[in-house]
Amino acid sequence: MARTIPIFTAPPQAAADNLEFRVSPPLALYVHVPWCVQKCPYCDFNSHEAGETIPERQYVDALIADLQSALPLIWGRPVVSVFFGGGTPSLLSPAAIDELITAFRTLAMLAPDAEITLEANPGTVEAGKFAGFRAAGVNRLSLGIQSFNDAHLKALGRIHGAEEARRAAQLAGEHFEAFNLDLMYGLPGQTLAQALSDVDTALGFNPGHLSCYQLTLEPNTRFAAFPPELPEGDLCADMQEAIEAQLAAAGFDNYETSAFARSGRQCRHNLNYWYFGDYLGIGAGAHSKLTLHDRVLRQMRWKHPKAYLEQVAAGSPIQESNEVAAADLPFEFLMNALRLADGFHPSLFEARTARPLTTILPQLKAAAAEGLLDLGPERIAPTLHGRRFLNVLLERFLER
């Protein structure tokens, strides 16, 4: 997963003056491709059914023009990672991905060792493109498996079956040294044994990274309107604990709430999100967070693909733009950094928020006293209890 999903929205605060950021955070590039073959009933991302074709040529041109318009905000800053998210970016042709990556290298300071991730779905036609994506410069694949069980895939409204999932995972390992498999648990009718079987099957393909997250019913989705019968909460908790134990035994570190990786295989792009780094988002509905010398700027591109294409052509790709209030920065930082098992170095707080750690020291001490937080001179991190009850931990830092 390459998108930052907030658990809370911080309450609005009046903007504060006199922020001074001495060092720019690392900068990532997110590229949103908004089309899918069909919309999954649980999905609340900005995705739209593609129909017979997508306007690939027009969209590639728009993405390049969008990036060109944003260059003044990122002059001189190397881009450490690129993430093609969606939607289903693998609907684009390898030639289109190659053209885009070439443009990124030409226009932006794309680091020579940049991690370049592309999300893909296991449809047979798309899996056949993997060699082309690798040749284009993609060096990490993220594959939306969700389950290796046909009945569960059908319940999720997925267009692929278990055999396609296995074939795609095999091809991912053949073409990419670094790849991620997405799995979901807490599925309609799923048992604990079935959830663990999915993980066991995934491990058989020797991925360096797994994303394992519980199915939730998000607002404005088909599942929210017509909810399926899901396993009870205690069973889902048992699944989570058993999956964590299974992956730990296989040598995976649960480095973020739902992310597991072997040593050196953490997703660098997502780590930049969690450490409250910067990201420029291009494409329909893409979000940006950019740190300037005296403020933090958030932007959102036009959400609907048609509107995005029209507005880019008119020279106005940005639908919304606003500064993050200085008083909100501590909470936004913690909302991300406390998802990480290793937490953060205390100095990072001031670097990312331009505010001293003493601003939140009383809340940190209170959370530590409650057993939610490990508080030390070199590391501030959630305890296992704090990770299990992350919402409770974050509540301690909301403005009253």
N, C-alpha and C positions, 0 to 999 in steps of 0.2 A: 504494500500500500504506500502511495506517494503523496497523499493528501492529508493535511492537518485537520483532524476532526475535534473541535473543542468539546469538552465535557460541560463547561459552564460558559455563559457569556457574562463578562464582567459588567457591572453596572456603569452607565454613562457617567463620566466625570468631566469637569471643566478642564480645558486644555491648560497646561502649565508652560511657562516660558523658561528660557535659560537652560535647555538641555544642551549637552556638549558630548558628542561621541568622538572619542579620540582615535578609535580603530574601527574600521568597517568589518562587519561579520563576513564569513565566507558567503559567497553568492552562488545560488543554484538556478537553473533554468527549468521551468515546468512548461510542458507543451500539451495542451488539451485537445484531444480528438473526440468530438461529441457524438459520434454515431455508433450504434450497435445494430446487429442483425435484428434483434428484438429486445425490448425493455424487460429486464428481469423484475418480478413482482416485489422483490425486497429492496430494490435499488433506488436510492434517493440522490444519486449523483446527476450531474447535468449531462444526460444521455438521451439520444433521440433515435428512433428506428430509421434505418438507412433507406429502406425501400430497395429498388433494384440497383441503384448506383448512388455513389456519393460524388460531390463536385470536387474531386481530388485536385485537379489543376488549379482551380480557383482558390481552394483552401490553402494549398501550399504557398501560392503567391501572397495570400492574405497573412499567413504566419510570418513570412519573411518581411513584409511591409510593417507588420505589427512590431517585430523586433527592431527594425530600423527606427521606428518612431520612438522606441524606448531607450535607445542607446545613450542619449544625453544623461539619463539617470544612472547609468552604470559605467561611464567612461573610466578606463584604467583599472577595472576590477576583474580579476580572472574568474571565469565560471568553472566551478569545481565539479559540477555534475549536471546531467540532463536527464529528465524523466518524461517520457511520452506516456501520458495517462488518458483515461477516458471514462465512459465510452470504451471503444475497442480500437486502439491505435493500429493493431495488426490488420485492420481493414485497409489501411494505406498500403500501397505497393512498396517493395524494397527500393525501387527507383525514387519514389517520393521521399522515403526516409533518407536515402543517400543524398538527395538534393538539399534537404533540410539540414542535415549534419554538416554538409559542406558549407552552407550559408552561415551556420553558427560559428564554424571555424574562421570563416572569412570576416564576418561582421563583429563578432564578440571575441573576447580573449578566452576562448575555450582551452582549458588546461590540457596539455598533451596526455596526461594520465586520467582525464576526466572519466568518471563512471557514467555510462550512457545506458539507461534502462528503458526497455519498451514493454508495456503490458500487452499480453496476447491471450486469446481464448483458444481452447483446444479443438476447434473445428478442423476437419481434415484439410480443407483448402488452405487455411491460415498456417497450419503446421508445416505445409510444404514450402512456405516462405522463409522459414527460419534461417536457412543458409544464406538467403539474400539479405536478410536483416543483419546477419553477422558480418557479411562482406561490406555492408554499407557503413559499418562503424559501431553498431550496437554491441556492447560488450557485457550486457546483463539482461536477462529475460525474466519477466514476472508473469507467471502463467496462472490464470484463474481457474483452477481445477474445481474447488469447492467440495467435491466428494468423488470417490471412485465407485459409488453405489448407484446403479441405474434408477432405483426407486426414489432415492433422495434427490438425484439430479432432476428427475421429472417433477418432484414436489417443489423444487426451487425454480422451475420454469426455465431451466437451462436448455440450450439447443444441442449440446453435445451429450454423448453417452459415456459410459464407463470405459469402453474400449478406446474411444477417441481420446479420452483423458490420459489413459496409459500410453498410448502411442505418442501423444504430444509431449508428455513428460520424458519419454525416452529420447525423442528428437531434441528436446531442450538440452539434455545432457550431452548429446552427440555434438551439438553446434556451439554450446556456450559453456565456458568453464564456470561462470557465475550465473546461477539462476535461482529463482524463488518459486515455490509452489504455494498458492493460496488455498487454505482449507477452512471450512466452516463446521461448527458443531452446534448442538442444540437444534437440530433439524427436525421437521415434522416426522414423528414416528421413529426417530433414531434412538438406539440403545447405546449404553456405555461401550459395549463390545464393538458395535459398529463404528462409533467415533474413533476408537483406538485402532480399528482395522484400517480406516482411512489413513491415519498417521503412519501405520506400519507399511502400507502400500507406498506411500510417498517416500519413506526412508529408503525403500528398495531402489529408487532412482538416484540415490546419492546426491540430493540437493545440498548446497551450502547454506540455504536459508529457507525457512518456512514461516508463513504467516498463518496463525490459527486463531480465529476469532468466533465469538458466539453470534448466531443469527439473532438480530434484534428487529423489531417491527418499527420502522422509521415512519414519521408522519409523511403524508402525501405520497404514499406508495400503495400499490394494489393490496399488499399484505396488510397494511394498516386498515384499509377499508373492508377487506374480507380476510380476517386473520385466520391462519391455519392453527391447528392444535399443536402446540409445542411441548417438549418435555418440561416437567415441572422444574422450578428453580433449584431445588436441592440436587436433582439429577444433573443439571447443567453445571453446577458447582463441582460435582464429582467428576464430570467430564474434563473440566478445566484442570483440576488437580492431577488427574490421571495422565492427561496429555503432557502437562508440564513435567511430571516424573518420567514419562516415557521418553521425552526428548532430552531431558537431562542425562538419562542413562545412555542415550545415543551420542552424547558429546555436544549437545546444543545448549547455548547460553540464552536464557530468556531475558534478553537485554532491554526489551521494551514491552509494554503491556501485552501485545499480541504478536511480537516478533521474536523469532528464535534463529540463532545463527551458530555455525561452527566458527572456530577462531579465525579472525580476519575476514569473515564473510558478512559482516553487518552491512546493511544498506547505507552507504555514505550519504545518499540524497536524503533519506528519511532522518538520519542522525542530524543532519543540518537543520531540519525542521525542529526536532526535539531540543536542540541546543539554541533555539531561537535565532538561527541564522537568517540570512536574507534569501529571497527567491523572487525572480521575475517570472510571472505567469503570462504566457501568450496563448491565444486560442479562445474559442467561445466559452465565456463564463470563467476563465482562468483568473485566479487571485494572485496578487503580488504583495510582498512585504519588503520594503526597501528602507534601509537606514541611511539617512543623509547626515550631514554634520551636526544639525540642530533639531532633528525630528525623525520620527518613524512614519513612513507613508504606506497606506494600504490602498490598493486599487482592485477593481474588478472589471474585466472585459464584458462586452455585451454578451448576454447569456444565450439567446437563441441563435443557432447557426446562421439563419438567414439575416437576422439583424446584425450579427457580427460581420458577415461578409460585406453588407451594405455600409456599415459604419467605418470599417477599415478602408474601403474604397473612398469614403468621404473624408478620410484623414482623422477620424475620431474613434479609435478602437476602445477607449475607456468609458464605461458606463458610470462607474462610481469611483470617487477618490476622496480620501479623508486622512487626516493626521490622527495617529493614536495619541490620546491624552496621556501626558506624562504620568498621571496618577494610575493609569491602567496598565502601564508597562510591567510593574512587578508581578501582577497576577497573570498576565499573558505569558511572561517568561516561565513562571512556576507551573502553569497549566501544561506547558510542553515539557520542561526539564524534569519534572517529577514523574513523568511516565517512564523515565529511564531507571533501570535497576541500579546503575552506578551513580545516579544523580549527577551532580555538577560540582566543580570547584567553586568555592565562594567568590573568587575574583571574577568569574564569568557573569555573575549577577550584575555587578556594576558596569562591566563592559557592554552588556546587552541592553541595560535599562538606563544608564547614565545616572543612577541613583545609588547611594551607599547601602551596603547590606544592613546597616543599622536601621534603615527604614522598616524592615520586616523582622528585626531580631526578636521582638517580643512574641510575635506569632510563631517564629521558628522554635523558640524555647518552649512555648506552650505545646506545640505539636510533638516535640521530642519528649516532653513530660508525659504525654498521652500514649507514647509508644508508637507513634505514627511515623517518626522521622529519626534518622541518625544524623546528629549535628556535630561536626568536627571541624578542625582548622583546615583540613585538606579536602573534605568531601561533605556535601549535604545530600542525603539520599533517603528515599522512602524505605522504611522497614518492610518486611514481608506483610505485616499487618497493614501498613500504610498503602501498599500496592493493592491489597485485597479491597481496601476501602478508600480508594483514591478520591472519590467525591467528598468524603468526610474530611480527608486531609486538605483538599483544596479549599473547602469552605472556611478553613481557619484563616485564609488570606483574603477573603472577600471584604471589601470595605463595608463597615457597618453604618 
